[in-house]
Amino acid sequence: MSTVDAIVLAGGRASRMGGVDKPAIVVGGRSMLDAALSAVSDCTRIVVVGPHRPELSPEILQAQEVPAGGGPVAAIAAAMTMLASCEFPAGHIVVLAADMPFLTSAAVHELLAHARESGSDAVFAADGSGRPQYLVGVWRRAALETALDRLDSFVNRPMKALVPIDTAMVTLDGVQDCDTPDDVREARTGAGRTATPMALDEARDELRRNISRLPVRRVGVRAARGAALAEPLCAVEALPRFDVSAMDGYAVSGDGPWQLRRDIGFAGGQRPVGLLPGEAVRIATGAHVPDGTDTVVRDEFVRVDPDDLLHRLPDSPIRDDVRRRGEDWQPGAELAPAGTPVGTALSSVAASAEVTMLAVRGPVRARIVMTGDEIRSEGPLHSGQTRDSLGPILPDLLAWYGIATVDRVHLRDTANAFDEVFDAAADCDLLVIVGATGGGAADQLRAALDRAQARVLLRRLRLRPGGSTVAAQLASGPMVLGLPGNPYAAVATLLALVHAVIEGLTGAAPARTITGPLANAAQISGPAPRIVPARTNPGGGWIGDPGIRTAHLAGLLDRDGLVIVPADAADDDRVEFIPLPR
């Protein structure tokens, strides 16, 4: 939304709630103000109106309506005054109240799309009952300015005083507001169970944008594997550091023939003494060429006569096989931008550039938490138990993505088991929790996140399997990624989200998405997106598995990866492909 500004109303008296700071109320692991800011995070400029909030990012503008508590129209007028001083005014303005805990960026995008298509002065959301929500809308900037200009006073005016004639309504999910304590209690009770599932791409964007970054560390290059650059990688030394021979041959001075000397220049050896005009010296690839060298002639392009005269062969190509100092890069050259993952190639480049220390975030350290009284890792199985077939392989899966596993623990199905895990999470950056994400009697994770006042970024995922996935960040810093308990569902969801989690924590640049045609997409697709195993199609693209058992990983045997099949896909539609770690 590059041409859209946003106004978030975060003041008011909250008289029906005893005067509390309503936008700061936490529902489902994040404040209602955080929910509003997440919904408009793509906007060019954001103005939050209300009491000053020092915790907000400095990029977010802040204004105060006059008088404080003077109502929504006064708040909008204060925000518009601030936006009027900004360069390049946006054509549309999103106006939101910070009292809708389930509002999503998808809802805002839908309003904006309708506003652009219809050309209406304003487009407002309506809840499921058809009730208009005038504080969830997209305005044409000029229409909002005109509406404000018509009023002789802004104080304590209702929103209907601003609403223009040319308006449209769009029914949306997640626009229920919280005006009373009962509204908040109802929202908290249903936050995990009834939250609108988030599309996979939206969930990935949410994680990349809103996970708090890990602190920057300076470490040796070898210790940085799996991290991401926090600063650009810049060369300390030129490459090559000096003029070197690019081929085995002869360093020569002047035009031939040349008198061949007896000494030889080797890579890493002593540099031959300078050449005089008409002289040549045998030289190996990588050797420092002597002073006076005009070029290096390859072995295959010359002959040596009995008098040790070196002659260029007739019709041989004229080439300069000298790599000049700094022709690859000069000292100070930027070799990789901030956000580049530290892998084998970057480590090698750093060594070539004489860089020994890197400023990085990461690598990510994870604790694996397996849940459920019914699973057992070792020893004989008792009645009702099943073998833990997933926990032992998760460290290998995480290592494939550069995540180091601190340890692996098993939690019993007790009400407060997660509280101790959260309290002891200071030594890791990520808790990968398998199970306890649903709404059953033994599923305690969501309640524990609420008790910990964690900031919930993903409540449910619109993906089959994987719908019960939850992601949150604890107040102490570590991320929590709660995966479904079935092994296939857990692995598939982990692979679908792991890059976004790493990118959110480390600031790594988003990984490129692999796409291609799925030959039997229509056979697999349904009303919701699916993630299924697939094998390479000899004709190009992939062939997916229409059916998959989620209780084990046998469906991944002899498969090349997973494909994400959109709802109602047709054969040969392009789909996302996720390679399986080997």
C-alpha positions in Angstrom: 0.0 0.0 0.0 2.6 2.5 -1.1 0.1 5.4 -1.6 -1.9 5.0 1.6 -1.6 6.7 5.0 -3.3 5.4 8.2 -4.9 7.0 11.2 -5.3 4.8 14.3 -7.5 6.2 17.0 -6.1 5.2 20.4 -7.5 7.7 22.8 -11.0 8.3 24.1 -12.4 8.0 27.6 -13.5 4.3 27.6 -16.3 5.4 29.9 -18.1 2.1 29.7 -14.9 0.3 30.9 -14.1 2.5 33.9 -11.7 4.8 32.0 -9.0 2.2 31.4 -6.5 2.5 28.5 -8.6 0.4 26.1 -6.1 0.2 23.3 -3.6 -1.4 25.7 -6.0 -4.2 26.7 -4.5 -7.5 25.7 -6.7 -10.0 23.8 -5.2 -13.2 22.5 -1.7 -12.3 23.4 -1.4 -8.8 22.0 -2.9 -5.4 22.7 -5.7 -4.1 20.6 -3.4 -1.2 19.6 -0.8 -3.7 18.3 -3.6 -5.5 16.4 -4.6 -2.2 14.7 -0.9 -1.3 13.9 -0.4 -4.8 12.4 -3.4 -4.3 10.2 -2.0 -1.1 8.7 1.7 -2.0 8.8 2.0 -1.7 5.0 0.9 2.0 5.0 3.3 4.7 4.0 2.7 6.8 7.2 0.8 5.9 10.4 -0.5 8.4 12.9 -1.6 7.2 16.3 -3.9 9.7 18.1 -4.2 9.6 21.8 -1.9 9.9 24.9 1.8 9.7 24.0 3.1 6.2 23.9 6.9 6.1 24.3 7.0 2.3 23.4 5.9 3.0 19.8 8.5 2.9 17.0 9.9 6.4 16.1 8.6 5.8 12.6 5.0 6.0 13.9 3.8 9.6 14.1 1.8 10.5 17.3 -0.8 13.2 17.8 -3.2 14.3 20.5 -6.8 15.4 19.9 -7.8 18.8 21.4 -9.1 18.5 24.0 -8.0 15.1 25.1 -11.0 12.8 24.9 -12.7 15.1 22.4 -14.1 12.3 20.3 -13.2 10.5 17.1 -13.8 13.5 14.8 -11.4 15.7 16.8 -8.9 12.8 16.8 -9.1 12.5 13.0 -8.7 16.3 12.6 -5.6 16.2 14.7 -4.1 13.4 12.6 -5.0 15.1 9.3 -3.2 18.3 10.5 -0.1 16.2 11.1 -0.3 14.5 7.8 -0.8 17.8 6.0 2.8 18.7 6.9 4.2 15.6 5.2 5.6 15.5 1.6 3.8 13.5 -1.1 0.3 13.2 0.4 -1.4 9.8 -0.1 -4.5 9.5 -2.1 -6.3 7.3 0.4 -6.4 7.2 4.2 -7.3 4.3 6.4 -9.1 5.2 9.6 -9.2 2.6 12.4 -10.2 2.5 16.0 -7.8 0.5 18.2 -10.6 -1.6 19.8 -10.9 -4.5 17.3 -8.6 -7.3 18.4 -9.2 -9.6 15.4 -8.8 -7.0 12.6 -6.3 -8.1 10.0 -4.3 -6.6 7.2 -6.3 -8.7 4.8 -9.5 -6.9 5.8 -7.8 -3.5 5.3 -6.6 -4.6 1.9 -10.1 -5.7 0.9 -11.5 -2.3 1.9 -8.7 -0.5 0.0 -9.3 -2.6 -3.1 -13.0 -1.8 -3.0 -12.3 1.9 -2.5 -10.0 2.0 -5.6 -12.4 0.0 -7.8 -15.6 1.9 -6.8 -14.1 5.4 -6.6 -16.4 6.0 -3.5 -15.5 8.9 -1.2 -15.4 6.4 1.7 -15.7 2.6 2.1 -16.6 1.3 5.6 -16.6 -2.2 7.1 -19.8 -3.9 8.3 -19.9 -6.7 10.8 -21.8 -10.0 10.2 -25.1 -8.5 11.3 -24.7 -5.7 8.7 -24.0 -3.0 11.3 -21.7 -0.4 9.8 -18.4 0.3 11.5 -17.5 3.9 10.7 -14.2 3.6 12.5 -13.0 0.9 10.1 -12.8 2.6 6.8 -10.8 3.8 3.8 -11.3 7.4 2.7 -10.3 9.4 -0.4 -8.0 12.0 1.2 -9.8 14.9 -0.6 -13.2 13.6 0.6 -12.0 13.4 4.2 -10.5 16.9 4.0 -13.8 18.3 2.6 -15.9 16.6 5.3 -13.7 18.1 8.0 -13.9 21.6 6.4 -17.7 21.5 6.5 -17.8 21.3 10.3 -17.6 24.3 12.5 -16.4 22.3 15.5 -14.8 18.9 15.9 -15.3 18.3 19.6 -17.6 15.5 20.7 -19.1 15.2 17.2 -20.3 11.7 16.1 -18.6 10.0 13.2 -21.9 10.2 11.2 -21.2 14.0 11.0 -18.3 13.1 8.7 -19.8 10.4 6.6 -20.2 11.5 3.0 -23.1 10.7 0.7 -20.9 8.6 -1.7 -20.1 5.7 0.5 -20.0 1.9 0.3 -20.2 -1.0 2.8 -18.2 -4.2 2.8 -19.0 -7.0 5.2 -15.9 -8.3 6.8 -14.8 -10.7 9.5 -12.9 -9.5 12.5 -14.4 -6.1 12.8 -16.3 -6.7 16.1 -15.2 -3.9 18.6 -14.7 -4.2 22.3 -16.7 -1.4 24.1 -17.5 -3.1 27.4 -15.8 -5.5 29.9 -18.2 -8.2 28.6 -17.0 -7.7 25.1 -13.4 -8.1 26.2 -14.2 -11.2 28.2 -16.0 -12.7 25.2 -13.1 -11.9 22.9 -10.6 -13.4 25.2 -12.6 -16.6 25.7 -12.9 -17.1 21.9 -9.5 -15.6 20.8 -7.9 -19.0 20.1 -11.0 -21.0 19.0 -12.8 -18.5 16.9 -10.1 -16.3 15.4 -10.3 -16.0 11.7 -7.6 -18.3 10.2 -4.7 -16.4 8.6 -3.6 -17.2 5.1 -0.1 -18.6 4.8 1.4 -15.6 2.9 -0.2 -13.2 5.4 1.1 -15.3 8.4 4.6 -15.2 6.9 4.4 -11.5 6.4 3.2 -11.1 10.0 6.1 -13.0 11.4 8.7 -11.3 9.3 7.4 -7.8 10.2 6.4 -8.1 13.8 8.8 -10.5 15.5 11.2 -8.5 17.6 14.7 -8.8 16.2 17.5 -10.6 18.1 20.3 -8.3 19.4 23.3 -7.6 17.2 26.5 -9.6 18.0 30.1 -9.4 16.7 31.4 -12.9 16.2 34.0 -14.8 14.2 33.0 -15.8 10.7 32.8 -19.5 11.6 30.6 -18.8 14.6 28.2 -16.9 12.4 26.9 -19.7 10.3 23.1 -19.7 10.3 22.9 -16.0 11.3 22.1 -13.0 9.1 24.3 -10.0 8.5 23.2 -7.0 10.7 25.6 -4.7 8.7 26.9 -5.0 5.1 29.9 -7.2 4.5 32.7 -4.9 3.3 36.1 -5.9 2.1 39.1 -5.2 4.3 41.6 -6.0 1.6 41.5 -5.9 -2.2 41.1 -9.1 -4.3 43.5 -9.9 -5.7 45.8 -8.3 -3.2 48.4 -7.9 -5.9 48.8 -8.6 -9.6 48.9 -12.4 -10.0 49.1 -14.8 -12.9 45.7 -16.2 -14.0 47.3 -19.2 -15.8 50.4 -21.3 -15.9 52.7 -19.7 -18.4 55.3 -16.9 -18.8 55.4 -13.4 -17.4 56.9 -11.3 -20.2 58.1 -7.7 -20.7 57.9 -6.0 -24.0 57.4 -7.5 -27.4 58.7 -11.0 -28.1 60.7 -13.0 -28.6 61.8 -12.9 -25.0 64.9 -14.2 -23.3 63.8 -16.8 -20.8 65.4 -16.6 -17.3 66.1 -19.6 -15.2 64.0 -18.6 -12.1 60.4 -19.6 -11.7 57.5 -17.8 -9.8 55.3 -20.0 -7.7 52.0 -19.2 -5.9 52.9 -18.4 -2.3 56.6 -18.4 -3.1 59.1 -15.5 -3.4 58.2 -13.0 -6.0 60.6 -13.1 -9.0 62.8 -10.1 -9.4 61.7 -7.4 -11.9 61.7 -8.1 -15.6 63.8 -6.1 -18.0 62.4 -5.3 -21.5 62.7 -8.5 -23.6 62.8 -10.8 -20.6 60.4 -13.7 -19.6 60.1 -15.8 -16.5 58.2 -19.1 -16.0 55.2 -18.5 -13.7 52.5 -20.6 -12.1 48.8 -19.8 -11.6 48.3 -17.5 -8.6 52.0 -16.4 -8.4 52.8 -12.7 -7.8 54.0 -11.4 -11.2 57.3 -9.5 -11.1 57.6 -5.8 -11.6 57.9 -4.8 -15.3 55.4 -7.5 -16.4 53.3 -6.4 -19.4 51.3 -9.7 -19.7 51.3 -13.4 -19.0 51.3 -15.7 -22.0 49.8 -19.2 -21.5 52.0 -22.3 -21.9 50.0 -23.5 -24.9 50.5 -20.2 -26.8 54.4 -20.3 -26.8 57.4 -22.3 -27.7 61.0 -22.2 -26.3 63.9 -22.6 -28.8 67.3 -24.2 -28.0 68.7 -20.7 -27.2 66.1 -20.2 -24.4 64.2 -17.7 -26.5 60.5 -17.6 -25.9 58.3 -17.2 -29.0 54.5 -16.6 -29.3 53.0 -19.2 -31.6 51.5 -17.9 -34.9 47.8 -17.2 -34.8 47.6 -17.7 -31.0 45.1 -15.3 -29.4 46.4 -12.2 -27.7 45.2 -12.3 -24.1 46.3 -10.7 -20.8 46.3 -13.5 -18.3 47.1 -11.3 -15.4 44.5 -10.7 -12.6 45.2 -7.1 -11.6 45.0 -6.0 -8.0 41.5 -5.1 -7.0 39.8 -6.2 -10.2 37.3 -8.4 -8.2 36.9 -5.7 -5.4 38.7 -2.9 -3.7 39.1 -2.3 0.0 35.8 -1.0 1.5 33.6 -2.5 -1.3 30.3 -3.8 -0.2 30.2 -7.5 -0.9 26.8 -8.5 0.7 24.0 -6.3 2.1 22.6 -6.4 5.6 20.1 -9.3 5.8 22.2 -11.7 3.8 22.2 -15.2 5.5 25.6 -16.4 6.6 26.2 -19.6 4.7 29.1 -21.3 3.0 29.4 -18.8 0.2 29.4 -15.8 2.4 31.9 -17.4 4.8 34.3 -18.0 1.8 33.8 -14.4 0.5 34.6 -13.0 4.0 37.8 -15.1 4.1 38.8 -13.8 0.6 38.2 -10.2 1.7 40.2 -10.7 5.0 37.1 -10.1 7.1 37.4 -12.0 10.4 34.5 -10.6 12.4 30.9 -10.1 11.4 28.0 -8.1 12.9 25.1 -10.6 12.9 21.8 -11.5 14.4 21.6 -15.2 15.3 22.1 -18.0 14.7 18.7 -18.9 16.2 18.8 -21.2 19.2 15.8 -23.4 19.7 14.3 -25.6 22.5 12.0 -28.4 21.3 9.1 -29.1 23.5 7.1 -32.3 22.9 3.7 -32.6 24.7 1.3 -35.3 25.5 1.0 -38.1 28.1 0.5 -40.6 25.3 4.0 -40.3 23.7 7.2 -41.9 24.9 10.7 -41.5 23.5 12.5 -44.5 25.1 11.7 -47.7 26.9 8.7 -50.1 26.5 5.3 -48.7 25.6 2.5 -49.0 28.2 -1.2 -49.2 27.5 -2.4 -46.1 25.5 1.1 -44.9 24.7 2.8 -44.4 21.3 6.4 -43.9 20.2 7.7 -40.4 19.8 8.7 -40.6 16.1 9.0 -36.8 15.6 11.0 -35.4 18.5 14.3 -37.2 17.7 14.4 -35.9 14.1 13.4 -32.3 14.8 17.0 -31.2 15.7 18.1 -32.4 12.2 15.3 -30.6 10.5 16.0 -27.4 12.3 19.8 -27.7 11.7 19.0 -27.8 7.9 17.8 -24.2 8.3 20.7 -23.1 10.5 18.8 -23.4 13.8 20.8 -24.9 16.7 18.8 -27.0 19.1 19.6 -26.3 22.8 17.8 -29.3 24.1 14.5 -31.3 23.8 12.1 -31.7 26.6 8.8 -33.6 27.1 5.9 -32.0 28.9 3.0 -33.9 30.6 -0.5 -32.7 30.0 -0.9 -30.5 33.1 -2.4 -27.1 33.5 0.8 -25.2 34.4 3.5 -27.2 32.6 4.1 -24.4 30.0 4.5 -21.7 32.7 7.8 -23.3 33.8 9.0 -23.7 30.2 8.3 -20.0 29.5 10.1 -18.9 32.7 13.2 -21.0 31.8 13.3 -19.9 28.1 16.0 -17.2 28.6 18.7 -19.4 27.1 16.9 -19.8 23.7 15.4 -17.7 21.0 12.7 -20.1 19.8 10.4 -22.6 21.5 9.2 -25.2 19.0 6.2 -26.8 20.7 4.6 -29.9 19.2 1.0 -30.5 20.3 -1.4 -28.7 22.8 -2.4 -26.1 20.2 -6.0 -27.2 19.7 -9.1 -26.6 21.8 -9.3 -29.9 23.6 -9.1 -30.5 27.4 -5.4 -31.4 27.2 -4.5 -28.5 25.0 -3.0 -25.9 27.4 -0.7 -23.8 25.2 -3.1 -20.9 24.3 -4.1 -20.4 27.9 -0.5 -20.4 29.0 0.3 -17.8 26.4 -2.5 -15.6 27.7 -1.2 -16.0 31.3 2.3 -15.0 30.1 0.8 -12.0 28.3 2.6 -13.2 25.2 2.1 -11.2 22.0 0.3 -13.6 19.7 1.1 -13.1 16.0 -0.7 -16.1 14.5 -3.8 -17.6 16.1 -4.8 -20.0 13.4 -3.6 -20.9 10.0 -5.7 -21.3 6.9 -3.9 -24.5 5.8 -4.7 -28.2 5.8 -3.2 -29.8 7.8 -1.9 -27.1 10.2 -4.9 -25.1 11.1 -4.3 -25.1 14.8 -0.8 -23.6 14.5 -0.1 -20.7 16.8 2.9 -18.3 17.0 3.6 -15.7 19.7 6.5 -13.8 21.3 7.0 -13.9 25.0 7.6 -10.7 26.9 11.1 -11.9 27.8 11.9 -12.2 24.0 11.8 -15.9 22.9 9.4 -16.8 20.1 6.9 -19.6 20.5 6.0 -21.7 17.5 3.2 -24.1 18.4 2.7 -26.9 15.9 0.0 -29.5 15.5 0.6 -32.8 17.4 0.4 -35.1 14.4 3.9 -35.7 13.0 3.1 -34.9 9.3 1.1 -31.8 10.2 3.9 -30.6 12.5 6.6 -31.1 9.9 4.6 -29.6 7.0 3.7 -26.5 9.0 7.2 -26.1 10.3 8.6 -26.2 6.8 6.0 -23.7 5.6 6.8 -21.2 8.4 10.4 -21.7 9.4 11.9 -19.3 7.0 9.6 -16.5 8.1 10.4 -17.1 11.7 14.1 -17.0 11.1 13.7 -13.9 8.9 11.7 -12.2 11.7 14.3 -13.0 14.4 17.4 -12.3 12.4 16.3 -9.7 9.8 17.4 -12.1 7.0 16.2 -11.2 3.5 13.1 -13.3 2.6 13.9 -16.6 0.9 13.0 -16.9 -2.7 9.9 -18.9 -3.4 10.1 -21.9 -5.7 7.1 -22.3 -8.0 6.1 -24.5 -10.8 3.1 -26.4 -12.4 1.3 -29.1 -10.4 0.0 -31.6 -12.9 -2.8 -32.9 -10.7 -3.7 -29.8 -8.8 -7.5 -30.2 -9.4 -7.4 -33.7 -7.8 -5.8 -32.3 -4.6 -7.4 -28.9 -4.1 -10.4 -28.2 -1.9 -12.2 -25.4 -0.2 -9.0 -24.5 1.8 -5.3 -24.5 0.8 -3.6 -27.9 1.3 0.1 -28.8 1.9 0.9 -32.3 0.5 4.0 -34.4 -0.4 5.0 -34.2 -4.1 7.5 -35.8 -6.5 9.2 -34.4 -9.5 7.2 -34.7 -12.7 9.4 -35.8 -15.6 7.5 -33.4 -17.8 8.2 -30.5 -15.6 6.9 -29.3 -12.2 5.5 -31.8 -9.7 2.9 -34.5 -9.1 1.2 -34.3 -5.6 -0.3 -36.9 -3.3 -4.1 -36.5 -3.2 -4.3 -38.3 0.2 -1.9 -38.2 3.2 -2.0 -39.9 6.6 -0.9 -37.4 9.2 0.0 -39.8 12.1 3.4 -40.6 10.7 5.9 -39.5 8.1 5.7 -42.5 5.7 4.1 -40.2 3.2 7.4 -38.3 2.8 9.3 -41.4 1.7 10.6 -41.2 -1.9 9.2 -37.6 -2.2 11.1 -34.5 -3.2 9.2 -31.9 -1.3 5.9 -30.4 -0.3 3.5 -28.4 -2.5 1.1 -25.8 -1.2 -2.1 -26.2 -3.3 -4.4 -23.1 -3.3 -8.2 -23.6 -2.9 -10.0 -24.6 -6.1 -6.8 -25.0 -8.1 -6.8 -26.3 -11.6 -4.4 -28.9 -13.2 -1.0 -27.4 -14.1 -1.6 -24.3 -12.0 1.6 -22.9 -10.5 2.1 -23.8 -6.8 4.8 -23.2 -4.2 7.3 -26.0 -3.8 9.2 -26.6 -0.5 12.2 -29.0 -0.9 12.5 -31.7 1.8 15.6 -31.5 3.9 17.8 -34.5 3.4 
